Amino acid sequence: MYSLKGEEETCLINQEFQSGQNCNEAAYVHAKKADNINNRPKTLDKVKNISLSDFIDAAENHDYVEILETIGQDDVKEFVKVGIDTDSTLRAGTFIQKDSTIVHCSKSIEGVEIKGIANALEQHDWLGEKYLWRLLSPEQDEITRSVNIKPDQGFFIWIKKGVKAQKPLQTCLHIAKEKFSQKVHNIVVVEEDSELHIIAGCSTSEHLESGLHIGLSEFYIKKGATLKYTMIHDWGENVYVRPKTAVHVDEGGVFISNYISLRPVGSIVSNPVTMLEKNATARINSILVAGKGTYMDMGSVVELNGTGARAEIISRAIVAGGTIISRGHLMGKEPGVKGHLECKGLILKEGLLHAIPELSGHTPGVEMSHEAAVGKIDKREIEYLMARGLDEEEAISTIVRGFLNVEIEGLPADLETRIDEAVKETEKDMM
Amino acid sequence: MLIIEELKVEIGDREILQNVNLHVPPGETHILFGPNGSGKTSLMMTIMGFSGYKVTRGKIIFKGEDITYMPIHERARLGVGVLFQRPPTINGLSTRRMVEICAGGKSVNVEALSKKLKFDDFIERDVNHNLSGGEIKRSELLQLSAQQPDLLLLDEPESGVDLESIALLGDSINNLLDRGIQKASPCHKNTIMSGTPKSALVITHTGHILDYITADRGQVLYKGQLRCSRNAREILKWIREYGYEECVECTA
């Protein structure tokens, strides 16, 4: 029904496979300085010469844990880093998948369903018909093809009509097995006039050398409903991440997406598409930090398809030796839509920060704007703070901390501490 | 408090201060006059140690310590504080947090201070974000009230401020200089004032601020040199009547 088959969209989602084109070329040339590759590049990550076949599909099963509070301490350490709370009373529900095994799934409120996707597809005939592969196409590219047409991993979250979940629901997709390719298909259905906040964490075990995460997500936000989706990612230096996300927001619905990635990642390429109907709203925030060896190509496309639709894309990117391509594209297709795109980047240490804000208006009566700035910290700001008694290092971290301080509602309380830690680590690299 | 000897300063390759000698004793407030581009702000920036102001000769002594090449934050911690004319915006840092930073380790009642300076409506706003001229001055004074420096460097405290608000500014400057207390109970001056008496160096174009603060002395900075040192009001009168050139002629 909404599948993205237009050439333009495919191109946007599929950037990583178009060799030697536009901005990616510059980014790859930059990254290649570090990685001297003689062989013919493979398709998944040309810089690091990696393809899907470098990863393994099968992993051992893990034990199911009935009670959230009794999850082993080693695992808990990994999960809390990405926003997971092990106190089940603080969450509306929890879904944890380790490699290919669901190790925990529970809920604490009525009106919400949360379960493994395979299980859900078996239980609800309508799920396959109405929601599976409706926003994404299995034939889109190598990545979508790699996920089975009938998925067996990932989560299904369904909040019933009019239910307003007071507490957030949490999901965690964790890779523990070396070289494992974790492929999941997630579906979220938020029925009319309901409200839900999902904290979606993704992580890898500390000892993990390499892994691949492919996550396909299709979200349906019905009339007057609100979905807040907060993603906190903590990957690893040789972990490759290829999410594909499409979101459909019906009349008057609201989609708020927060994406936070502060730790190193081999490469991540993601360009979710959000489709807004009449009077629907999308607010998409991202906070990205790229240290040495990190390659991030992150974007967001919002189609404003109905009168009164509103969208805001805000990103803050910090490069400290790595590469960030920060994209954003607002498409105004009906009169009376409004959108703003703000893309700000700081380069603390040599690397590449490529901001690509795009606006396309298809009809008169669209109102869209963008603001992009890439630079270093203003010396005047540093000295101003020093004149108030902070030393240079403290002044810089105060400014960087402020730079990342995008107002994001409902973040886990200790996230600020972790942002501070990441900033400190980035500075260590700088010195 | 502050002694400047034979100070020569360059910005890039341009000599901006030629030979500045200045002495601000403890407890005194000096007013710095001078036409645009005469180097007044540069002198303040040099005293504070900002980059870009290269000292090529002479020295700056504060509280007996040579601070000529000291990093900015050490000067601040030693007790130098600046009221900036055009301070930068710091995105994502609330003024409240900034005031706490200014207080260093000391405890500070942000509510009370900001109320006093009529800044309580803006206290959660990012530092200097979308503030009017007067609001910027109040924000600066709020920060300085928490910082409690012994030497205040005030760069045009009244610029962009409406006449009514100047009184408020004058009051809080006097408070910062402990002059408010002095006025309230003159006979107990010695017991109430604690520590070092505070000093100030104030840049002004209009002289309006002189109606609200007590100036001990005025100086005219002209073409990179201090040319005149006498009663501040007298200097202001001369400048008004005869202009800067004539004014400095008298001491030449």
Interface residues (C-beta under 8 A of the other chain):
Chain A: D378 K379 R380 E381 E383 Y384 L385 M386 A387 R388 G389 L390 D391 E392 A395 T398 I399 R401 G402 F403 L404 N405 V406
Chain B: M48 F50 S51 P71 I72 H73 R75 A76 R77 G81 V82 F84 P87 P88 I90 N91 G92 L93 M98 I101 C102 G104 D126 Q143 Q147
